[in-house]
Amino acid sequence: MTHEEMLARAHEVIAAEIDGLRRADAAIDGTFCQIVEAMLAALQAGGKIVVTGIGKNIHVGEKIAATMASTGSTAMLLNPVQAMHGDLGMVTPRDIVLAISYSGESDEVIRLIPSLRRIGVKVIGMTGKADSSLARNSDWVYLIDCGREACPFNMAPTTSTTATLALGDALAMVLLAARGFRKENFALLHPAGAIGRALLFRVSDIMRTGDRLAALAEDATVRDAVVAMTSAKAGCACVTAPDGKLLGIFTDGDLRRLLSDASGDVMGRPIAEVMIRKPVSIPLGALAVEVLNVFENHKVDDLPVVDGEGRLVGTVDIQDLPRMKIL
């Protein structure tokens, strides 16, 4: 097989899966809303979403359950084989089951349904076959209409598992929105890693204050700003009014541009003439993740932090973020 043939086949697979996603998207209808409402009712009653499947779908189901759980919708994966040997004890009548089988005829999943019925739970069948055993024995049918598999024999689960995963994500994200799940809630469920640090840390935890904060009065000079920045080992100096309110900012980038463009006594010039007035700032109570958004959207490296009255209380230097493992 030549490299050209390899690349052509790879593109064909991706194209087939993209087409499958488009078909799955077009097939979403009012039943989707009914399923979301049923899941919400189970969660509000103190139950959970139990996801089950076999083969490739048990891996897809694990990801769906994990996404739901991480976004505040209590969920778990139930292996249908282990369920028949005692794990059914994890299922309660307040739960709702999302059973995944593209063919709708997976023996392990179908054999599980009568036991789920005896417990008293409702079943959502996620399948590609509307006339399958799973569809006939489910309270709601979430139909996966994705066309052919990307497999040349139309056998290996490829397009169908991609579509199933995407539809699971759609459920999880709609549940997130319907439940009013916020960034603060997300932070509580992700305390570790970069996500956790960015969401749990607030600006007050990462900003420069005290000797590390270069602050000047409006009547200062450029020389005063350079001295203050050097002393604080900071990339900027903030200019404040007598009441502490932020008036402007002067950065080391501004200094370089000033030295290259201006003539005469640059260092003796009033800082008020060369500072950036009304600079972008961030409130003291903001989350660290919001700092990342400001740096990205405004293309700045230094960010003044202000209190509710607009008074300067600190700065955030983009160079500090990798050290704190936020970037």
C-alpha positions in Angstrom: 0.0 0.0 0.0 1.6 3.3 -1.1 1.6 6.4 1.1 -0.9 8.0 -1.3 -3.3 5.1 -0.8 -2.8 5.3 3.0 -3.6 9.0 3.0 -6.6 8.6 0.7 -8.0 5.8 2.9 -7.5 7.9 6.0 -9.4 10.8 4.5 -12.2 8.5 3.4 -12.6 7.3 7.0 -12.7 10.8 8.4 -15.2 11.9 5.7 -17.4 8.9 6.5 -17.5 9.7 10.2 -18.2 13.4 9.5 -21.1 12.4 7.3 -22.3 10.1 10.0 -22.2 13.0 12.5 -24.2 15.2 10.1 -26.8 12.4 9.8 -27.0 11.9 13.5 -27.4 15.7 14.1 -30.2 15.9 11.5 -32.0 13.0 13.3 -32.3 14.7 16.7 -35.9 15.5 17.4 -38.4 16.0 20.2 -37.6 12.6 21.7 -34.2 14.1 22.7 -36.0 16.7 24.8 -38.2 14.0 26.4 -35.0 12.0 27.3 -33.3 15.1 28.8 -36.5 15.8 30.9 -36.5 12.2 32.1 -32.9 12.4 33.1 -33.5 15.7 34.9 -36.4 14.1 36.8 -34.2 11.2 37.9 -31.5 13.5 39.1 -33.8 15.8 40.9 -35.3 12.8 42.7 -31.9 11.9 44.0 -31.2 9.2 41.4 -28.4 8.9 38.9 -27.9 8.1 35.2 -26.7 4.5 34.7 -24.9 4.0 31.4 -24.5 0.4 30.1 -23.3 -1.3 26.9 -21.0 -4.1 25.8 -18.0 -4.4 23.4 -16.9 -1.0 22.0 -19.9 0.6 23.5 -18.9 -0.1 27.0 -15.9 2.2 26.4 -18.1 4.8 24.7 -20.5 4.5 27.7 -17.7 5.0 30.1 -16.8 8.3 28.5 -20.4 9.4 28.4 -20.9 8.6 32.1 -17.6 10.3 33.0 -18.5 13.5 31.0 -21.9 13.6 32.7 -20.4 13.1 36.1 -17.7 15.7 35.6 -20.4 18.3 34.6 -22.6 17.7 37.6 -25.0 15.1 36.4 -24.4 12.1 38.7 -23.7 9.1 36.4 -22.0 5.7 36.5 -21.0 2.9 34.1 -22.6 -0.5 34.6 -21.0 -3.5 33.0 -24.0 -5.7 31.9 -22.1 -8.9 32.6 -21.0 -7.9 36.1 -24.5 -6.5 36.7 -26.0 -10.0 36.3 -23.5 -11.2 39.0 -24.3 -8.7 41.7 -23.5 -5.2 40.4 -27.2 -4.6 39.9 -27.1 -3.7 43.6 -25.7 -0.3 42.5 -29.0 0.5 40.7 -32.0 2.0 42.6 -35.6 2.7 41.5 -34.8 6.4 41.4 -32.2 5.9 38.6 -32.6 6.0 34.9 -30.6 3.7 32.5 -29.0 4.6 29.2 -28.5 1.3 27.4 -26.3 1.5 24.3 -26.4 -1.1 21.5 -26.1 0.0 17.9 -27.6 -3.2 16.6 -30.1 -3.2 19.5 -29.6 -7.0 19.8 -26.5 -7.3 22.1 -27.3 -10.3 24.3 -25.7 -9.0 27.4 -27.7 -5.7 27.3 -31.0 -7.3 26.3 -30.8 -9.9 29.1 -30.2 -7.0 31.6 -33.5 -5.2 30.8 -35.9 -7.5 32.6 -33.8 -7.2 35.8 -33.8 -3.5 35.5 -37.6 -3.6 35.1 -38.0 -5.5 38.3 -36.0 -2.9 40.1 -38.3 -0.3 38.7 -36.1 1.9 36.6 -36.9 3.5 33.3 -34.7 2.6 30.3 -33.5 4.8 27.4 -32.4 2.7 24.5 -29.6 4.2 22.4 -29.6 2.2 19.1 -29.3 2.4 15.4 -32.3 0.1 14.8 -35.8 1.4 15.5 -37.3 -2.2 15.3 -34.6 -3.9 17.5 -35.2 -5.7 20.7 -33.6 -2.9 22.7 -35.9 -0.3 21.0 -39.0 -2.5 21.7 -38.1 -2.9 25.4 -37.1 0.7 26.1 -39.2 3.6 27.5 -37.6 6.0 25.1 -35.5 5.3 22.0 -32.6 7.5 21.1 -32.1 6.6 17.5 -28.5 6.8 16.1 -29.0 7.5 12.4 -25.4 7.6 11.1 -25.4 5.6 7.9 -22.6 3.1 7.0 -19.6 2.3 9.2 -16.2 3.7 8.0 -15.1 0.0 8.0 -14.9 -1.2 4.4 -16.9 -4.3 5.4 -19.5 -2.1 7.3 -18.8 -4.2 10.4 -16.2 -2.7 12.7 -17.9 0.0 14.9 -16.4 3.2 13.7 -19.0 5.8 12.4 -21.6 4.4 14.9 -19.3 4.7 17.9 -18.3 8.3 16.9 -21.9 9.3 16.5 -22.9 7.6 19.8 -20.1 9.5 21.6 -21.2 12.8 20.1 -24.9 12.2 21.0 -23.8 11.4 24.6 -21.9 14.7 24.7 -25.0 16.4 23.4 -27.0 14.9 26.3 -24.3 15.9 28.8 -24.0 19.5 27.7 -27.8 20.0 27.5 -28.1 18.6 31.0 -25.3 21.0 32.1 -27.2 24.0 30.7 -30.6 22.8 32.0 -29.3 22.3 35.5 -27.6 25.8 35.6 -24.1 24.2 36.1 -21.5 27.0 36.3 -17.7 27.3 36.2 -17.6 27.4 40.0 -19.4 24.0 40.1 -17.0 22.6 37.5 -14.1 23.7 39.7 -15.3 21.7 42.6 -15.4 18.6 40.5 -11.9 19.1 39.0 -9.6 20.0 41.9 -6.5 18.5 40.3 -4.4 19.4 37.3 -4.3 22.6 35.3 -8.1 22.8 35.0 -8.5 22.6 38.7 -5.9 25.2 39.4 -7.3 27.6 36.8 -10.8 27.3 38.1 -10.2 27.1 41.8 -7.5 29.8 42.0 -8.8 33.4 42.1 -7.0 36.5 41.0 -6.2 37.3 44.7 -4.3 34.0 44.9 -1.9 34.7 42.0 -1.5 38.5 41.8 1.6 40.5 42.7 1.3 42.7 45.8 3.6 44.6 48.2 7.2 44.9 47.1 6.4 43.0 43.9 3.8 45.7 42.8 5.2 48.7 41.0 2.8 51.6 41.6 3.4 55.3 40.8 1.6 58.7 41.3 0.5 60.6 38.2 3.3 63.2 38.7 6.0 60.6 38.4 8.5 60.4 35.5 9.5 57.6 33.2 12.7 57.3 35.2 10.6 56.7 38.3 8.6 54.0 36.5 11.8 52.2 35.4 13.2 52.3 39.0 9.9 51.0 40.4 9.7 48.2 37.8 13.3 47.2 38.4 12.8 47.2 42.2 9.6 45.1 41.9 11.1 42.9 39.1 7.9 43.6 37.3 7.0 44.1 33.6 4.8 47.1 34.3 4.2 50.1 36.5 0.7 51.1 37.4 -0.3 54.7 37.8 -2.8 55.7 40.4 -4.7 58.7 41.7 -4.3 59.9 45.3 -7.3 57.8 46.3 -5.7 54.7 44.8 -7.9 54.4 41.7 -6.1 53.0 38.6 -5.4 55.7 36.0 -3.0 54.0 33.7 -0.2 51.5 33.0 3.3 51.7 31.6 5.0 48.5 30.5 8.5 47.5 29.6 7.2 47.2 26.0 6.1 50.8 26.1 9.6 51.8 27.4 11.3 50.1 24.5 9.0 51.7 21.9 9.5 55.1 23.6 13.3 54.8 23.5 13.3 53.7 19.9 10.9 56.4 18.6 11.5 59.4 20.8 14.3 61.9 21.2 15.6 64.1 23.9 15.2 63.4 27.6 13.0 60.4 27.5 13.6 59.4 31.1 12.5 62.8 32.4 9.2 62.8 30.7 6.1 62.8 32.8 4.6 59.3 33.0 1.1 60.8 32.5 2.2 61.7 28.9 3.2 58.2 27.9 1.1 55.8 30.0 -1.8 53.8 28.6 -4.9 55.4 30.1 -7.9 53.2 31.1 -6.0 50.0 30.7 -7.6 46.6 30.7 -8.0 45.4 34.3 -9.6 42.5 36.2 -11.6 42.5 39.4 -10.1 41.1 42.6 -12.7 38.3 42.9 -12.3 37.0 39.4 -11.3 33.4 38.8 -7.8 32.7 37.4 -9.3 31.2 34.3 -10.7 34.6 33.5 -7.2 36.0 33.6 -6.3 33.6 30.8 -9.2 34.8 28.7 -8.2 38.4 29.2 -4.6 37.7 28.2 -5.7 35.9 25.1 -8.4 38.3 24.0 -6.5 41.5 24.6 -3.0 40.4 23.8 -1.5 41.9 26.9 1.2 40.5 29.3 0.4 42.5 32.4 -2.9 43.0 34.0 -3.8 45.4 36.8 -6.2 44.0 39.5 -8.7 46.4 41.0 -11.3 46.3 43.8 -14.9 47.2 43.6 -14.1 50.9 43.7 -11.5 50.7 40.9 -8.6 51.0 43.3 -5.4 49.2 42.4 -4.7 46.2 44.6 -2.2 44.1 42.5 -1.1 43.0 39.1 -0.9 39.7 37.3 2.1 39.0 35.1 1.6 36.4 32.4 5.1 35.0 33.2 4.0 34.0 36.6 1.3 31.7 35.3 3.5 28.8 34.1 5.3 28.8 37.4 2.0 28.4 39.2 1.0 25.7 36.7 -2.0 27.6 35.4 -0.9 27.8 31.8 
